[in-house]
Amino acid sequence: AALIRFKVSDFHNERRDVQIVFLNNGYSINFITKHVEQLFQDFHISNWKSNLNQNTYDKMREEIIEHDQQHQEMKIKQR
């Protein structure tokens, strides 16, 4: 969601939609929460439920985009 959403509010809406899809496909709320929290930990965002403002989200989004680009480059090199 962070790769395609520019506004933090859109990101939160997308995140909720994805969580609903996971719930509807039989994943537990604990599983979903654990992985969402891990995402924020991986990108150094603590207390994301109350502290994710647009500025913090922009920084996290930049890190995610950079991480994704590096991952894509590695996949290309492995071919």
ABEGO torsion letter per residue (X at the ends): XAAABABAAAAAAAAAAAAAAAAAAGBBAAAAAAAAAAAAAAAGBBGAAAABBAAAAAAAAAAAAAAAAAAAAAAAAAX
